[in-house]
Amino acid sequence: MVKSVLDRVARLAFVLSIALAGRANAQMFDLPAAPPGYTSFVPDISDSTYNSTSIRDRWFTLKFGAVPIVDYTWFAQDQASLDQVGEQEDAWDIRSARILARGELFRNHAKPWTYLVSFEYRGFDTDPDNDWSFTDISITAPVGGLGKLTVGKTKESTIYEMVGDAANLPHMERLLSPFFVSRNIGLRFNHVMADERGTWALGAYNDWFTKDLSYEDSGWDLSGRVTSLPVWSETGRRFLHLGASWRYAAADDGVLRYRGRPESNVADYYVDTKAIPAENANTFAAEALWNAGPFSLLGELTTTHVNVVGDDEPNFHGYYLTGSWVVTGEHRPYDKKVGYARRVMPNGHWGALELFGRYGVVDVTDQGIDGGEMKAWSAGANWWATRRWRVTVGYGEETLDKGGTEGRTEQLHTRLQWVY
């Protein structure tokens, strides 16, 4: 019943937001000012248009936006891969078609509240049976010296890949998806500390009323993350970000499941533990991002210990390392308030060119559970044509060790995204 109502509201909100999008403009974060005399080869919305189309009132602000991301993926598989996961079809994919509204409440107060409402078509972690679903419905309020409290459907604070938006990452797709959820319903504290050289966040979540589960059968999830910025240059071009996070997941209806795709949203699940009779699990993760001008290295390591019903308790893990070089000299700006780096902002008329490469592993096989071990590497180029447009072309290869065989899949990816 709840899902049906939310779906109808989402469809109505989509129609309304399309009608209003011509008058109001928003994006996932406010763009920094463009360099003097900046022009782009690809036509795009100007900063003056952005500044003039926001709705501002004494008590609130309102901004609408959209983040469409469209992919096309070609696959090539050997026979072992076909036997393991079936044929992967070359396909177009609306990776995300997100519509959002955000702004401030009680603007006349010294510390106003903020809100975010967004929904999207077939997002990364969307139920395949749902076309449209709400991604975020949250309100954030200041709470004394503790920082800010967010209540509603929002991101958990765990794993850099998830805390950051897909539109900002150098590589095309998240790899550590078996170890997090895209959104959850609950409350989260965020705090910026040490003169904006660190952050911490802690949240508790339970979305039983959206799952057709009773409260007793739906487990509580807890997550926390802490970051630091031990190296920082005043220009923001040189920095070292370090972070650690933890996630406790209680089983829903007595089971837990870990599954993930290769670097494509249209691929089937390659690693999959199926339902594991369990009580709970703890996931620990470490993250690091080193940026020196146009060069950066981003790495994460995560390990999960599952408390199963029985004696043999499995441990799963995953990690990756991504390197990037912005050939045209720009860098990815770091957001101190949330503890991650945003997308590249081109300075030149022809945009910014970024080359990237990544290697990673996801292993969910242990203690008789053959979920599979996937090793993946990819390389490609991002053309940040404007400060909103991005075009990506990349090649990737995955080897899957599962069921006593090792299958190999090659992928050629293309992506077009616009952050409005």
Secondary structure, 3 states (H helix, E strand, C coil): CHHHHHHHHHHHHHHHHHHHCCCCCECCCCCCCCCCCCCCCCCCCCHHHHHHCCEECCCEEEEEEEEEEEEEEEEEECHHHHHHHCCCCCEEEEEEEEEEEEEEECCCCCCCEEEEEEEEECCCCCCCCCCEEEEEEEEEEEEHHHEEEEEEEECCCCCHHHHCCCCCCCCCCCCCHHHCCCCEEEEEEEEEECCCCEEEEEEEECCHHHCCCCHHHCCCEEEEEEEEEEEECCCCCEEEEEEEEEEEEECECCEECCEECCCCCCCCCCEECCCEEEEEEEEEEEEEEEEECCEEEEEEEEEEEEEECCCCCCEEEEEEEEEEEECCCCCCCEECCCCEECCCCCCCCCCEEEEEEEEEEEEEEECCEEEEEEEEEEEEEEEECCCCEEEEEEEEEEEEEECCEEEEEEEEEEEEEECC
